[in-house]
Amino acid sequence: MSRGSTGETPRPPGRPVDASLGPVIIEAVLDELAESGYARLTTAAVARRAGVSTATLYRRWPSKRDLILAAAEQAASSETDGIDTGSLDGDIRELLTRKQLPMSGKPGATLIALLGEAVHDPELAEMIRAGVLTPMREHLAKVLDRAIARGEVDAGVTADSAARLLAGLILARAAFSEPTSSGAMAPSDVDADTALLLLALGHRRA
């Protein structure tokens, strides 16, 4: 169900879409979600806020569902590919550091608001799972496979559990931490969250 980091759906041949409009439209989605909530958000309102026609919007995201999935993916996105520090401690520390920054401010608040709506909306819950939790799980599976091979954790540790733990820590930081000018976590917070995750995963030094 994942459609890549842009959250875009395949579109039929036709007039090319201006790639530069993507960030503008996603920003409009985040603003509309913050002001109106998921239930009242409309594609027409997003188009007006972004300053584009609905036809332009539909060529890239043909439904409200596609827009929300793109926004969820944007809110949770970070450059996590290629993390391989040689230890589970280092991998988790780097992953936390990279994921916390895009979750600060409006993106994090948007995702938290969507999670509140998802409790009563199975379709929205599935969108968030596809756009946020599944990519996180896939990345953690690689991290854990290497850790198991090094003897740092037992083979019974699952990527599903690790993804839920990681998502919970990141969302809690986004919801309750004091905002900083950079959005980055303090080194002491990174240390504390890394230690907590390693303990939960049954980490042992190789």
C-alpha positions in Angstrom: 0.0 0.0 0.0 3.0 2.3 0.4 3.6 4.6 -2.5 7.0 5.9 -1.8 8.3 9.0 0.0 6.1 11.4 -2.0 2.8 9.8 -1.2 1.8 10.2 -4.8 -0.5 7.8 -6.7 0.1 6.8 -10.3 -1.6 9.1 -12.7 -2.7 8.7 -16.3 -0.8 10.3 -19.2 -1.6 13.9 -19.7 -0.4 17.4 -18.9 2.7 17.2 -16.7 2.4 18.2 -13.1 4.6 21.0 -11.8 6.8 19.2 -9.3 7.5 22.4 -7.4 3.8 22.5 -6.4 4.1 19.4 -4.3 5.5 21.0 -1.1 3.0 23.9 -1.4 0.1 21.6 -1.6 1.2 19.4 1.3 1.8 22.6 3.4 -1.8 23.6 2.5 -3.0 20.1 3.6 -1.2 20.5 7.0 -2.7 24.0 7.5 -6.2 22.8 6.7 -5.9 19.9 9.0 -4.7 22.2 11.8 -7.6 24.6 11.3 -10.5 22.3 10.2 -9.6 18.8 11.3 -9.8 15.7 9.1 -13.6 15.3 8.9 -14.1 18.9 7.5 -11.1 19.0 5.2 -12.0 19.2 1.5 -9.8 19.0 -1.6 -11.4 22.3 -2.7 -10.2 24.1 0.4 -6.7 22.7 0.0 -6.6 23.9 -3.6 -7.7 27.4 -2.6 -5.1 27.6 0.2 -2.4 26.3 -2.1 -3.4 28.7 -4.9 -3.9 26.0 -7.5 -6.9 24.7 -9.4 -8.6 21.5 -8.2 -7.7 20.0 -11.6 -4.0 20.5 -10.7 -4.4 18.9 -7.3 -6.4 15.9 -8.7 -3.7 15.2 -11.3 -1.3 14.3 -8.4 -3.7 13.3 -5.6 -7.1 12.3 -7.0 -8.9 12.0 -3.7 -8.9 13.3 -0.1 -7.6 9.9 1.0 -4.5 10.4 -1.2 -3.9 13.9 0.2 -4.2 12.7 3.8 -1.8 9.8 3.2 0.7 12.1 1.6 0.4 14.5 4.6 0.9 11.6 7.0 4.0 10.4 5.1 5.3 14.0 5.0 4.8 14.4 8.8 6.7 11.2 9.6 9.4 11.4 6.9 13.1 11.6 7.5 16.2 10.5 5.8 16.7 7.1 7.5 18.0 5.0 4.6 21.5 3.9 4.9 21.8 4.0 8.7 24.3 1.4 9.7 26.6 2.4 12.5 27.8 -1.1 13.3 25.9 -1.4 16.5 22.2 -1.4 17.7 23.0 1.4 20.1 24.4 3.6 17.3 21.6 2.7 14.9 18.8 3.5 17.3 20.5 6.8 18.4 20.9 7.9 14.8 17.3 6.9 13.9 15.9 8.8 16.9 17.9 11.9 16.0 16.9 11.9 12.4 13.2 11.2 13.0 12.7 13.7 15.7 13.4 16.8 13.7 10.7 16.4 11.0 8.2 15.5 13.8 8.7 18.9 15.5 6.2 21.7 15.0 3.3 21.5 12.6 4.0 18.1 11.1 4.1 16.4 14.5 1.0 18.2 15.7 -0.8 17.2 12.5 0.1 13.5 12.9 -1.0 13.5 16.5 -4.3 15.1 15.5 -4.8 12.5 12.8 -4.1 9.7 15.3 -6.9 11.1 17.5 -9.3 11.0 14.5 -8.1 7.5 13.5 -9.5 6.0 16.7 -13.0 6.5 15.2 -12.1 6.1 11.5 -10.7 2.7 10.4 -9.9 4.0 6.9 -7.8 6.8 8.3 -6.1 4.4 10.8 -5.1 2.2 7.8 -3.7 5.3 6.0 -1.5 6.1 8.9 -0.4 2.5 9.3 0.6 2.5 5.6 2.2 5.9 5.5 3.9 5.9 8.9 4.2 2.7 10.8 4.9 0.3 7.9 7.9 2.2 6.5 9.2 2.5 10.1 8.7 -1.2 10.6 10.6 -2.0 7.4 13.6 0.0 8.3 13.7 -1.4 11.8 13.5 -4.9 10.5 16.9 -4.3 8.7 18.4 -2.7 11.9 17.2 -5.7 14.0 18.4 -8.3 11.5 21.9 -6.9 11.8 21.7 -6.7 15.6 20.5 -10.3 15.8 23.4 -11.4 13.6 25.8 -9.6 15.9 24.3 -11.2 18.9 23.0 -8.0 20.4 19.4 -9.0 20.8 17.5 -12.3 20.7 15.8 -13.5 17.5 12.4 -13.2 19.1 12.5 -9.4 19.0 10.1 -8.3 16.3 10.2 -5.2 14.1 6.4 -4.7 14.8 7.0 -4.2 18.5 10.1 -2.1 17.9 8.2 0.2 15.5 5.4 0.7 18.0 7.9 1.6 20.7 9.8 4.0 18.5 6.7 5.7 17.2 5.4 6.1 20.7 8.6 7.8 21.9 8.7 10.1 18.9 5.1 11.1 19.2 5.4 11.6 23.0 8.3 13.9 22.4 6.4 15.8 19.7 3.3 16.2 22.0 4.9 17.0 25.3 8.5 18.3 24.8 9.2 22.0 25.1 9.8 23.4 21.6 13.3 24.4 20.6 14.4 26.8 17.9 15.9 24.0 15.8 13.4 21.3 16.6 16.2 18.9 17.5 16.3 16.8 20.7 18.7 17.7 23.4 21.6 15.2 23.6 20.4 14.1 27.1 16.9 13.3 25.6 18.5 11.3 22.8 20.6 9.3 25.4 17.5 8.7 27.6 15.2 7.5 24.8 18.0 5.4 23.3 18.6 3.7 26.6 14.9 3.0 27.1 14.5 1.5 23.6 17.6 -0.7 24.1 16.3 -1.9 27.4 12.9 -2.8 25.9 14.5 -4.6 23.0 16.7 -6.7 25.4 19.9 -5.3 24.1 23.2 -6.8 25.2 26.6 -5.8 24.2 28.0 -8.1 21.5 
